[in-house]
């Protein structure tokens, strides 16, 4: 095990409340900054009640600033750091509060070399990341996640209760929110999977294969370059606007309208089905039942419209 150098600045402020039993409450804050030893090539973070910010840089070492906050000495968080093999692991855990108002958490601001793999599991806090180029795995139990300038080989980003915002590029990207929207604008990927059980999905960029699924929310795709797109929602509308001719499109909604914009200059084999609503194909869209470019649209309750993307009205 390696030893990390650390500097700590401690500031504590106390206040007293008088009531039955004359109970006293306080608040505390502590900031620590340190640099990981040479040879560390991976980062893992787990924590309670924390905000995590990770920024990729061209520096060769990992630099960490952590801020501890607590409401009383009974609830002061414990922050640990461990270097094992080539991995720096940061963890934080709050003690169980026994008196007073409970406020506890550890926030991290970390600079990492650009290609370092990063894995974060935040139990109650947001995550922001920028410029990461290694494998990325981010999860928040209760908080939003925002990733910009992504340059990863693979990215797995999920939140149990929070929204996701992602931009950049990844060979494969897996985005999942149990209760929140998924917004991937300006994203480049070979394969994208986006899931939301209760929230909308919004996508733009250049994605070879996209699989989009929400149980309760709309799906909105604008100016997308893609070969294959599958979009499914149980309760919401679907809007798919393509900047280049797709080879395979499947869109379905149990309760919502579907509108698709297709570029001209190509023929499309189009099939549409709705139990309750109109079906319309703009005359400028070239239909060709023998075409290898397949478009299948299905809703049980809603209208379906196929329009020309040359109108640029998405």
C-alpha positions in Angstrom: 0.0 0.0 0.0 1.3 3.5 -0.9 1.1 6.6 1.3 -0.5 9.8 0.1 0.6 13.2 1.2 -2.1 15.5 2.5 -2.8 19.0 3.7 -5.9 19.7 5.7 -7.6 22.9 6.7 -10.2 22.6 9.5 -12.9 25.2 10.2 -15.5 24.5 12.8 -18.4 26.8 13.8 -20.7 26.0 16.7 -24.2 27.3 17.7 -26.3 26.5 20.7 -30.0 26.0 20.8 -31.8 25.9 24.2 -34.9 23.8 24.7 -35.9 20.7 26.7 -32.6 19.2 27.9 -30.5 22.1 26.6 -29.3 20.2 23.5 -26.4 21.7 21.5 -26.1 21.5 17.7 -23.1 22.5 15.6 -21.7 22.5 12.1 -18.3 21.7 10.7 -16.3 21.8 7.5 -13.0 20.4 6.5 -11.1 20.6 3.2 -8.2 18.3 2.2 -6.1 18.4 -0.9 -3.6 15.8 -2.1 -1.9 14.2 -5.1 -1.9 10.5 -5.8 1.5 8.9 -6.2 2.9 8.2 -9.6 1.8 5.0 -11.3 -1.9 5.3 -10.5 -3.9 4.6 -13.7 -7.5 4.2 -12.4 -10.0 6.0 -10.2 -12.9 4.8 -8.1 -15.2 6.9 -5.9 -18.0 5.9 -3.6 -19.8 8.3 -1.2 -22.7 9.4 0.9 -24.4 12.8 0.4 -21.7 14.1 -1.9 -21.2 16.1 -5.1 -18.5 14.7 -7.4 -16.8 16.7 -10.1 -14.1 15.0 -12.2 -12.2 16.9 -14.9 -9.7 15.3 -17.4 -6.5 17.2 -17.9 -3.1 16.6 -19.7 -1.3 16.3 -16.3 0.2 12.9 -15.5 -1.1 12.6 -11.9 -4.5 12.5 -10.1 -5.2 15.5 -7.9 -8.0 15.5 -5.3 -9.8 18.1 -3.2 -12.4 16.8 -0.8 -14.7 18.8 1.4 -16.3 17.2 4.4 -19.4 18.8 6.0 -21.4 17.7 9.0 -24.1 19.0 11.3 -22.7 17.7 14.6 -19.7 15.8 15.8 -21.8 12.7 16.1 -22.4 12.7 12.4 -18.9 13.7 11.0 -18.2 11.8 7.8 -15.3 9.4 7.4 -13.4 9.9 4.2 -10.9 7.2 3.2 -8.4 6.9 0.4 -6.6 3.7 -0.6 -4.1 3.0 -3.3 -3.9 -0.6 -4.3 -2.0 -1.9 -7.4 -2.7 0.9 -9.9 -6.1 2.1 -8.6 -6.9 5.1 -6.3 -10.1 4.4 -4.4 -11.9 7.2 -2.5 -14.8 6.4 -0.2 -16.9 8.4 2.2 -19.4 7.3 4.8 -21.5 9.3 7.2 -21.8 8.3 10.8 -25.4 7.7 12.1 -26.7 11.0 13.5 -27.9 10.6 17.1 -28.9 14.2 18.0 -30.0 17.3 16.2 -30.5 18.1 12.5 -28.6 15.6 10.3 -26.4 17.0 7.5 -23.4 15.1 6.3 -21.5 14.6 3.1 -18.2 14.6 1.3 -17.8 16.5 -2.0 -15.0 15.7 -4.4 -13.2 17.8 -7.0 -10.8 15.6 -8.9 -8.4 16.2 -11.8 -7.4 13.0 -13.7 -5.2 12.2 -16.7 -7.4 12.1 -19.7 -7.1 8.3 -20.4 -7.7 7.2 -16.8 -10.7 4.8 -16.3 -13.2 6.4 -13.9 -15.9 4.6 -11.8 -18.2 6.6 -9.5 -21.0 5.5 -7.3 -22.7 8.4 -5.5 -25.5 7.4 -3.1 -27.0 10.9 -2.7 -25.5 13.6 -4.9 -24.9 14.8 -8.4 -22.0 13.9 -10.7 -20.3 16.2 -13.3 -17.5 15.0 -15.5 -15.6 16.6 -18.5 -13.1 15.3 -21.0 -12.9 11.7 -19.9 -11.3 9.4 -22.5 -10.9 6.1 -20.7 -13.7 3.7 -19.7 -16.4 5.6 -17.8 -18.9 4.1 -15.3 -21.0 6.7 -13.4 -24.0 6.0 -11.1 -26.0 8.2 -8.8 -28.7 6.7 -6.5 -30.3 10.1 -6.0 -28.9 12.9 -8.2 -28.3 14.2 -11.7 -25.3 13.4 -13.9 -23.9 15.7 -16.5 -21.0 14.6 -18.8 -19.5 17.0 -21.4 -16.7 16.5 -23.9 -16.9 12.7 -23.5 -14.1 10.9 -25.4 -14.5 7.4 -23.9 -14.2 3.9 -25.4 -17.2 2.9 -23.3 -19.6 4.9 -21.1 -22.2 3.4 -18.7 -24.1 6.3 -17.0 -27.1 5.8 -14.8 -29.2 7.4 -12.1 -31.9 5.9 -10.0 -33.6 9.3 -9.4 -32.1 12.0 -11.5 -31.7 13.3 -15.1 -28.8 12.6 -17.4 -27.1 15.0 -19.9 -24.3 13.7 -22.1 -22.3 15.1 -25.0 -19.2 14.1 -26.7 -18.3 10.7 -28.2 -18.0 7.1 -27.1 -17.6 3.8 -28.9 -20.5 2.5 -26.9 -22.8 4.5 -24.6 -25.4 3.0 -22.2 -27.6 5.7 -20.5 -30.3 4.8 -18.0 -32.5 6.9 -15.6 -35.2 5.3 -13.5 -36.8 8.6 -12.8 -35.6 11.4 -15.0 -34.9 12.6 -18.5 -32.1 11.4 -20.8 -30.6 14.1 -23.0 -27.8 13.2 -25.4 -27.2 16.1 -27.7 -24.2 16.3 -30.0 -23.3 12.7 -29.2 -21.2 10.5 -31.5 -21.3 6.8 -30.9 -21.2 3.4 -32.7 -23.9 2.1 -30.4 -26.2 4.0 -28.0 -28.7 2.6 -25.6 -30.9 5.1 -23.7 -33.6 4.1 -21.2 -35.9 6.1 -18.9 -38.7 4.6 -16.9 -40.2 8.0 -16.2 -38.9 10.8 -18.4 -38.3 12.0 -21.9 -35.4 11.0 -24.2 -33.8 13.6 -26.4 -31.0 12.8 -29.0 -29.0 14.5 -31.7 -25.6 13.8 -33.3 -24.1 10.9 -35.2 -25.0 7.4 -33.9 -24.7 4.3 -36.0 -27.2 2.3 -33.9 -29.6 3.8 -31.3 -32.0 1.9 -29.1 -34.3 4.3 -27.3 -37.0 3.3 -24.7 -39.1 5.1 -22.2 -42.1 3.9 -20.2 -43.5 7.3 -19.6 -42.3 10.2 -21.7 -41.6 11.4 -25.2 -38.8 10.6 -27.6 -37.4 13.5 -29.5 -34.6 13.0 -32.1 -33.5 16.0 -34.2 -30.9 16.2 -36.9 -29.6 12.7 -36.3 -27.2 10.8 -38.6 -27.9 7.2 -38.0 -28.1 3.8 -39.7 -30.5 2.0 -37.3 -32.9 3.5 -34.8 -35.4 1.8 -32.5 -37.7 4.1 -30.5 -40.3 2.9 -28.1 -42.5 4.6 -25.5 -45.6 3.4 -23.7 -47.0 6.8 -23.0 -45.7 9.7 -25.1 -45.1 10.9 -28.6 -42.2 10.0 -30.9 -40.4 12.6 -33.2 -37.5 11.4 -35.3 -35.7 13.9 -37.6 -32.9 12.4 -39.7 -30.1 14.4 -41.3 -29.1 11.4 -43.4 -31.1 8.5 -44.8 -31.4 5.7 -42.3 -31.4 2.0 -43.2 -33.7 0.8 -40.5 -36.3 2.7 -38.4 -38.7 1.2 -35.8 -40.9 3.5 -33.8 -43.8 2.5 -31.5 -46.1 4.2 -28.9 -48.9 2.7 -27.0 -50.4 6.2 -26.4 -49.0 9.0 -28.6 -48.4 10.3 -32.1 -45.4 9.5 -34.3 -43.8 11.9 -36.7 -40.7 11.1 -38.8 -38.7 13.3 -41.2 -36.8 11.4 -43.9 -34.2 12.9 -46.2 -34.9 12.9 -49.9 -33.0 11.2 -52.7 -33.7 7.7 -51.3 -36.6 5.3 -51.5 -38.1 3.9 -48.3 -40.3 0.8 -47.6 -42.8 2.4 -45.2 -45.3 0.5 -43.0 -47.7 2.3 -40.6 -50.3 1.1 -38.2 -52.6 2.9 -35.8 -55.7 1.8 -34.0 -57.0 5.4 -33.5 -55.6 8.1 -35.6 -54.6 9.3 -39.1 -51.8 8.0 -41.3 -50.1 10.4 -43.7 -47.1 10.3 -45.9 -46.0 13.5 -47.6 -45.9 13.2 -51.4 -42.3 14.4 -51.5 -41.2 11.2 -49.6 -40.3 8.5 -52.1 -42.0 5.2 -51.2 -40.5 2.0 -52.5 -41.7 -1.3 -51.2 -38.6 -3.0 -52.6 -36.2 -0.7 -50.8 -33.7 -2.0 -48.3 -34.4 1.1 -46.2 -37.2 0.0 -43.9 -39.4 2.3 -41.8 -42.0 0.7 -39.6 -44.2 2.9 -37.4 -46.9 1.7 -34.9 -49.1 3.4 -32.4 -52.4 2.2 -30.8 -53.7 5.7 -30.0 -52.3 8.5 -32.1 -51.6 9.9 -35.6 -48.6 9.0 -37.8 -47.0 11.4 -40.2 -44.0 10.8 -42.5 -42.5 14.1 -43.8 -39.5 15.2 -45.8 -36.5 16.2 -43.8 -35.6 18.6 -46.6 -38.3 20.8 -45.0 -36.0 21.0 -41.9 -39.0 21.4 -39.7 -38.1 19.1 -36.8 
